[in-house]
């Protein structure tokens, strides 16, 4: 479904991605983990075409994202939904207007009731009452804004959903709610998903595979049970730092010389 080939990217003079090779199969949910600056969010932005690689490619069922012309890229993006870390809702618009912006204009023109039907279905999926539709983002709690962000990402029933830290800053009850939404979206649409997260319990809930990035390279790729049982120093260091944020990173993990295993 998603094939990432030898992906390289520099940002601000720093090498962020150093030759990523990764396949995400149809219907699979992959958790992308790693320390801050490891390249997780940058990788997501390459999948949806918000960033272009310096070298390498991303292919969706054989079609190149990096080489796509604007119309082709727009068509590929219609197959994807993106959940931003901060929800990225437009403050001047109501929830209804934010969701309407995500809809396909051609479909709305062909069916006058299409927009309202899809907006209602998206709200139902994220367990929000229709009364929120006339509110603006500033009038919503953090958890509600996150759920509206998920609703916007799934409103077109995407084949691929990309989540960038969907549970960051949420209380445990809302974390569980977002995890339930990830599973519900997968079950309803059969979506292929990549989830950037630091939330270890959440990984156990929704992930089929865990991919650990270290220094812009893939260091571990395997099922959650193997990830949490691994004796690999990089894996243990990451788990320890997430569990205890005050823990120091191993010096060798912070260098540019970390090799993929």
N, C-alpha and C positions, 0 to 999 in steps of 0.2 A: 504493500500500500504506500508507505513512505520509505524511500531509499535515500540515505545521506551518504555521499561518496567523497572521501578525502577533503573534507571541508576545512578551509583555513580562513581566518579573519583577524585583521589588526584593527584596533580602535585606539585612537589617541597615541599611536606609536607602540602600543602594547599588543603582543600576540595573544589573542583571547581564545581562538580555536586553532588547534595545531594538528589537523588531519583527522577529523571525526568521520568514522565509518559506522553507520547504524541503520538497521532495518527495523521498522515498526510494522508488524503484520496487521492485516485487516481485523477489526474488532478487538484489538489488543489495547490495554491501558498500561502505559509505561511511565513510571515515576523517574524523573530526572533529578538527581540529588548531587550535592557537592557544596563546598564552602563558597562564600561570597566571592565573586570574581572568577569562578571556575568556567563560566561560559554558558550556563543553563538557559537564561533568558535570551541571550544572543542566539543560541541555537534555535529556540522557538521562533524568533523573528526571521530567521533564514527560511524556516519551513513555510511561513505564510508570505514570504517575499517582502517583508519590511526592510530587510537588509540584504545586500548582494554580497556573495563571498568574494574574497580575493582569489581563491582557487577552489576547485571542487564544485559540487552540484547537489541540489535536492531534487528528487524526482517523485512525482505523485502518479503512480501507476504508469510509469514510463515517460511522463511529460515533465520537462525541465522547468522548475520554478525560476532558477537563476537566469535562464536564457529566454524566458517568456516575454513576448511583447505586451504592451499595456492591456489590450483587449483579452489576450490569452490569460494574462495574470489575473485580471478581474474575474474571468470565468473560473479559474482555479480557486480563487479566494471565496467564491460563492459556495464552494464545497466545504469550506472550513468555518469554524467559529473560534473566536479568540476571547478568553477571559483575562482581562488585564488585572495586574496586582492590586491596583487602587480603584478598580471598577471602571474608571475613565468615562464616567457619565458626563454629559454636557449640563452644567449647572443651570443654565438659563432655560432649559427645556424641562417639561414634565416627564414623568416616567413613560407615559403613553408616547410622547414625541420622541424620546430616546429610543424606544423599541421600534417605532415606525420607521426611523431612519435606517434601521438594519434590514428592512424588508426590500425585496426585489420590486422595483417600480413597475416593471412590465407585468408581473403577476398581479399587482394591485390594480393596474389599469384594466386588466382583462376580467377581474372579478371584484366588484365594489365592496363585497363583504370579506374579502380575503384578509385584509389587514387586521380587522377587528377579531376575526376568527383566530389568526395566528398569535396575536397579542394575548388573547384569552387563554389559548392553549399553553403558551410559554409561561404565563403567570401561574397557571395551575400546576405546571411541572415543578416550579420553584416554591410552591406553597405560599403564594402571596395573594392577598385579597384584592379584588378589583378597585377598592377604594384608594389604593396607592397610585393609581394611574394619573390622577390629577395633581399629585405632589411633585415637588422638585427634589433633587438629590439631597440638598441640605436639610430637608425635613424628614429624612429617613435615618434610621440607625445604621451603624457600620455593617451589621449582618444583613440588613435589608438591601443596602446598596450592593453588597456582594451578590445577593440573589438576583437583583435586577441585572447585574452584569452577566450572570449565567444565563438569565432569560434572553438577553440580547444575543448572546453567543449561540443559543440553540434555536432561535426563532425560525430559522430557515431549514431546520432538520438536517444539520450538516453531517457529512460523512466523517469529518475529522474535527475534533475539538482540542484546542490548545489552552491549557490552564497555567497562568503564571502566578504562583504563590496564592492560590485561591483562599487559603485559610489564615493567612498572616493577619495578626492583630485581632482575631476573633476569640470570643470566650468559648469554653468547651462545648456548650450547647449548640452554638452556631457552627463550630467546626464539624460536629456530627451532622448538622443539617446540610452543609456543603458537601461532605462526603457522600451523603445519601443522594444528593443531586447528581454528583458525578456518576454514581451507579445507575440512577434512574435514566439519565441521558444516554448512557451506554446501552441500557436495556431497551429503551424506546426506539432509538435510532440506529442501533448497531454500530455506533460511532467508534472510530479509532481515536485514541486519546494519548496525549503526552502531557504530563502534569509536573511542573516544577514545584518542588515542595521541600521544606525542612521538617515537616511534621511526621515523625516516625510512626506513631499509632495509625495515622491516616494511610500510610503506605501499606500497612497490613490489611486495611479495609478494602482498598480498591485496586491495588497494583497487581498486574500479571508478571511484570518484570521491573527490576530496579537497575538503573544505569547511573553509576557514580562517575562524575567528571572530576578529574584532578589535573590542574595545570593546563586546561584546555584539551585534555585527551580523555578517552574512556579508559577507566582503570578497572571497573567491574561491570559486568552485564550478566544478570541472572535472576532467578525467581526470588521473591522476598525471603522465603525460608532459608535459602543459601546465603543471602545478604546478611541477615541478622545472626546467622551461625558462623559466618566467615571469621577466620583468624588472621586474615590479611591486615597488616598494620594500617594501611590507608583506610580501610573500611572501619576498623576498630577506632581509629582516631576520629573519623567523621561522626560515628555514632556517639562517641564519648563527648565530643564538643557540642553536639546538639542536645544531649542529655544534660551536660554541664557547660553552659556557654562561657564560663570563666576559665575552662581548661585551655591550656596553650596548645596551638597547633604544632605538630612535629616539624622541626626545622626543614627536613628534607622534603616535606609535602609542599612547602611554600616556594621551593626553588623552581627555576625554569628547566631543570634537568630531569623532572619526574617523567618516567617512561610508562607507557601504557602496559598493563599486564594482560 
